[in-house]
Amino acid sequence: MKRNFLGRNFGVGVLFFVGLGVLGPMVVPAPAEACFFWQACARRRGRASNTRVGGKRSGFVRGGNNAAVPYVITPRNTWVGAPPDRVRWNGVAGSSGYTVRLWHWVYGRNSPSLVLWETVVDAADGNEIAFPDISLELGDYYSIEVITEDGVSSNLDEGAYYAGFQLLAPEDYGLLRSHLTQVNAANENNSPEEEALAQAGVYFLDELYADALRVLEPLVLSPAASDLVYIALGDIYNETGLNQLSLRAYDQALKIATSNGDRLSEATIRVKLADVYGGLNDVDQAQELLVEARQLYVQLGESLEVAILDRRIRALSAL
C-alpha cells in the first residue's frame, strides 16, 4: 500500500532534487552499535531511513499547517511494533470536544472502509487519549480520524492521506529489538538524554516514529534539554508531515545552538529549516537560510558543504 507523494510544484521539486538527490544523497544508516543517529555520525544530516514496501507512505508531506484542523500528531505516517500507547492530535482553539475514530483500510482502496472503534473526548480532558485495546493485523493499514464538535475533521489536513500506520513484521521487529539491546548496552554509563536519543535513533531509522516520539517528547520537559533533542523532534515531525511542529522544534534547536556558540549545529539546523520551508513553497525563506548556513560552513572551513549549498542556492535563484 505504499504510495509516492507527487503533489509538489516544479520549484519545490527542484529544491529537493538538487538538495537531497544529486548533491546531497541520503545517509545510509550504519549499524546501531556503530552509530547513534543524533549523537554521532548522522548529526550533520538527518532523515536517513530504510523504507520498506508496505504501509508507510513516503516523500515530503505537507501537513499540520492549519491550526483550525485537529490533525493527528501520533500515531502518524509510521510503522508500529505493537498497538500504539496513545493517540494525540492538534487541539483546536474554541473546540469543546472531539470524536476520535480508528479506521481500517481495505487493500487496494484509497479510502478507509470500516470504523473499528470510536469515542467522544471532552476538550477539557486534553487532546490525548490511550489507544484502544484492539489487536492490529499484520499487512493491514489503519488511520486515526479526529472530528471537532463543529464537524471539522482531521482528514482536512493536507497530509491526512499519509497519516496512517501499519504493524511491523515480527522478523523486522526482532531485528529492531536486537539493535535496541545493543544501543542500551552501549549507553549504560551515559546521561538519560543520551540514552533516549540513542534509543529514538534506532526507532527513527526503522521509521517507528510514534515510538521515537514516545521516547523523546518527555525530554523537552527539562530546561536543560540540548539542541539535539529538538533536532531529533524536528526530524520526526518533518518525516511525518507535521510541518509547523517541525519548524518550532528546529527554531528551538537553533536558539540553543546559537546560545552555545555551536556553529556546526547552527548550520545544520538552518539547512533543515530551509528544507521544510522549501517544501512549503517559501523559496525566499529557504534561500535566506541556505545563505546563512553557507556563511557558517565557510567559517568552519567545510568546503564540501559550501559547494553543495552554492549549487542549491543557484538552483533556487533560477526559480
C-alpha positions in Angstrom: 0.0 0.0 0.0 3.0 2.3 -0.3 2.3 5.5 -2.2 4.6 8.1 -3.5 3.7 11.7 -2.8 3.5 13.6 -6.2 1.7 16.8 -5.3 4.7 19.1 -5.5 5.1 22.0 -7.8 8.1 22.4 -10.1 10.0 24.8 -7.9 9.8 22.6 -4.8 10.8 19.6 -6.9 13.9 21.4 -8.0 14.8 22.3 -4.4 14.5 18.7 -3.2 16.1 17.2 -6.3 19.1 19.5 -6.0 19.3 19.4 -2.2 18.6 15.8 -1.4 19.2 13.9 -4.7 22.2 14.7 -6.9 24.2 16.8 -4.4 23.2 15.5 -1.0 22.3 11.8 -1.1 20.6 10.3 1.9 22.8 8.9 4.5 22.9 5.1 4.6 22.3 4.2 8.2 25.1 2.5 9.9 24.5 -0.5 12.3 23.0 0.7 15.6 26.1 -0.4 17.5 28.3 1.8 15.4 26.3 5.0 15.1 23.8 6.5 17.4 21.8 8.6 15.0 21.5 12.0 16.6 24.7 11.7 18.7 27.4 10.9 16.2 27.7 10.1 12.5 24.4 11.5 11.3 24.4 14.6 13.4 25.0 16.8 10.4 22.4 15.4 8.1 19.1 13.8 9.1 16.3 11.8 7.9 18.1 8.7 6.7 15.7 5.8 6.5 15.2 2.2 5.4 11.9 2.4 3.7 10.2 -1.0 3.4 7.5 -1.9 0.9 4.4 -1.5 3.0 2.2 0.9 4.8 4.4 3.9 5.4 3.9 6.4 2.6 7.0 8.2 1.5 8.0 11.7 0.2 7.8 15.2 1.6 4.4 15.5 3.2 2.6 18.9 3.6 0.6 18.8 6.8 0.0 20.2 10.2 -0.3 23.7 8.9 -3.9 24.6 9.7 -4.5 25.3 13.4 -8.2 25.1 12.8 -7.9 21.4 11.9 -7.5 18.7 14.6 -4.7 17.0 12.7 -3.3 13.8 14.1 0.1 14.0 15.7 0.7 10.4 16.7 0.4 7.7 15.5 1.1 9.3 12.1 2.9 8.0 9.0 4.6 5.4 11.0 5.2 1.7 11.5 4.4 0.3 14.9 5.8 -2.8 16.6 2.7 -3.2 18.7 -0.5 -1.2 19.1 0.5 2.4 20.0 0.2 3.5 23.6 -1.7 6.8 22.8 -3.5 8.9 20.3 -2.7 12.7 20.2 -3.9 15.4 17.9 -3.8 19.2 17.5 -6.1 20.8 20.0 -8.3 23.3 18.2 -8.9 26.6 20.0 -12.6 27.0 21.0 -13.5 23.4 20.4 -15.5 21.8 23.3 -15.0 18.2 22.3 -13.9 15.7 19.7 -14.9 12.4 18.2 -12.0 10.1 17.7 -12.2 7.1 15.3 -9.9 4.3 14.4 -10.3 3.4 10.7 -9.3 0.2 8.9 -8.4 0.4 5.2 -9.0 -2.3 2.6 -6.1 -3.3 0.5 -6.2 -1.7 -3.0 -8.6 1.1 -2.0 -7.7 4.7 -1.5 -10.0 5.5 1.4 -10.8 4.0 4.8 -13.6 1.4 4.8 -14.5 0.4 8.4 -14.6 2.1 11.8 -13.1 -0.3 14.3 -13.5 2.0 17.3 -15.0 5.4 18.2 -15.1 7.5 21.3 -16.0 11.1 22.3 -13.5 13.2 24.2 -14.2 16.4 26.2 -11.8 19.2 25.3 -11.3 19.8 29.0 -9.6 16.4 29.2 -7.0 17.5 26.7 -6.0 16.3 23.2 -4.6 12.9 24.0 -6.1 9.5 24.9 -5.0 6.0 25.3 -5.0 3.8 22.2 -8.0 1.4 22.3 -7.5 -2.2 23.3 -7.7 -3.6 19.8 -5.4 -6.1 18.0 -3.9 -5.0 14.8 -3.5 -7.3 11.9 -0.2 -7.7 10.0 -0.4 -6.3 6.5 -3.5 -4.1 7.2 -3.4 -0.3 7.1 -5.0 1.9 9.8 -5.6 5.6 10.4 -7.0 7.8 13.1 -9.6 10.5 12.4 -10.4 13.3 14.9 -13.5 15.4 14.4 -14.4 18.6 16.3 -18.0 19.1 17.6 -18.4 21.5 14.7 -17.6 18.8 12.2 -14.1 19.8 11.3 -12.2 16.5 10.5 -8.5 15.8 10.7 -8.9 14.4 7.2 -9.0 18.0 6.0 -5.3 18.2 6.9 -3.1 18.3 3.8 -1.2 15.2 5.0 -4.2 13.1 6.1 -3.8 10.6 3.3 -0.3 9.9 4.5 -1.1 9.8 8.2 -1.9 6.2 8.8 0.1 3.4 10.3 0.8 -0.3 9.9 2.1 -3.2 12.0 5.8 -4.1 11.6 6.5 -7.7 10.6 7.8 -9.9 13.5 11.1 -10.5 11.9 11.7 -6.8 11.4 10.6 -6.1 15.0 13.0 -8.8 16.2 15.9 -7.0 14.4 14.8 -3.7 15.9 14.8 -5.2 19.4 18.3 -6.5 18.8 19.5 -3.1 17.8 17.9 -1.5 20.9 19.6 -4.1 23.1 23.0 -3.1 21.6 22.3 0.6 22.0 21.1 0.2 25.6 24.2 -1.8 26.5 26.5 0.9 24.9 24.7 3.7 26.8 24.7 2.3 30.3 27.1 5.0 31.6 25.6 7.9 29.6 23.1 10.5 30.6 19.3 9.9 30.4 19.2 12.2 27.4 22.0 10.5 25.6 20.3 7.1 26.2 17.0 8.4 25.0 18.5 9.9 21.9 20.2 6.6 21.1 17.0 4.6 21.5 15.0 7.1 19.5 17.6 7.0 16.7 17.0 3.2 16.3 13.2 3.8 16.1 13.7 6.7 13.7 15.9 4.8 11.3 13.3 2.0 11.2 10.5 4.5 10.7 8.8 3.7 14.0 8.1 7.4 14.5 5.4 7.0 17.1 7.9 5.1 19.4 10.6 7.7 18.7 8.2 10.5 19.9 7.3 8.5 22.9 10.9 8.3 24.0 11.9 11.9 23.1 9.0 14.2 24.0 9.4 13.8 27.8 12.9 15.2 27.4 11.6 18.7 26.5 10.1 19.0 30.0 13.7 19.7 31.2 15.0 23.2 30.6 18.4 21.6 30.1 17.3 19.7 27.0 20.0 20.0 24.3 19.7 21.2 20.8 20.0 17.5 19.7 16.7 16.8 21.4 14.9 19.5 19.3 16.7 18.5 16.1 15.5 14.9 16.7 11.9 16.1 17.2 12.1 18.3 14.2 13.3 15.4 12.1 10.5 13.2 13.2 7.8 15.9 12.8 9.2 16.6 9.3 9.1 13.0 8.3 5.5 12.5 9.4 4.2 15.7 7.7 3.9 17.9 10.8 5.4 21.0 9.2 4.7 23.6 11.8 5.7 21.4 14.7 8.9 20.7 12.8 9.7 24.4 12.3 9.1 25.1 16.0 11.4 22.3 17.1 14.1 23.4 14.7 13.7 27.0 15.8 14.2 26.0 19.4 17.2 23.9 18.5 18.7 26.9 16.7 18.2 29.1 19.7 20.1 26.6 21.9 22.9 26.1 19.4 23.3 29.8 18.9 23.4 30.4 22.7 26.1 27.6 22.9 28.1 29.1 20.1 27.9 25.7 18.2 28.3 26.9 14.6 28.2 23.4 13.1 24.9 22.7 14.7 23.6 26.2 13.7 24.5 25.4 10.1 22.9 22.0 10.2 19.7 23.4 11.6 19.5 26.2 9.1 19.7 23.7 6.3 16.9 21.6 7.9 14.7 24.7 8.2 15.4 25.5 4.6 14.2 22.1 3.6 10.9 22.5 5.4 10.3 26.0 4.1 11.2 24.8 0.6 8.6 22.0 0.8 6.1 24.7 1.9 6.9 26.7 -1.3 8.5 29.6 0.7 11.5 29.8 -1.6 12.7 33.1 -0.3 12.9 31.9 3.3 14.6 28.7 2.2 17.2 30.6 0.2 17.9 33.0 3.0 18.5 30.1 5.4 20.8 28.3 3.0 22.9 31.5 2.5 23.2 31.8 6.3 24.2 28.2 6.6 26.8 28.7 3.8 28.4 31.5 5.7 28.8 29.3 8.8 30.3 26.5 6.7 32.8 29.0 5.2 33.8 30.0 8.8 34.2 26.3 9.7 36.3 25.5 6.6 33.7 23.0 5.3 34.4 23.3 1.6 32.2 20.4 0.5 29.2 21.7 2.4 29.9 25.2 0.8 30.0 23.7 -2.7 26.7 21.8 -2.1 24.9 24.9 -0.8 26.3 27.0 -3.6 24.6 24.8 -6.1 21.4 24.6 -4.1 21.3 28.4 -3.8 21.9 28.9 -7.5 19.0 26.5 -8.3 16.7 28.4 -6.0 17.8 31.7 -7.6 16.8 30.4 -11.0 13.2 29.8 -9.9 
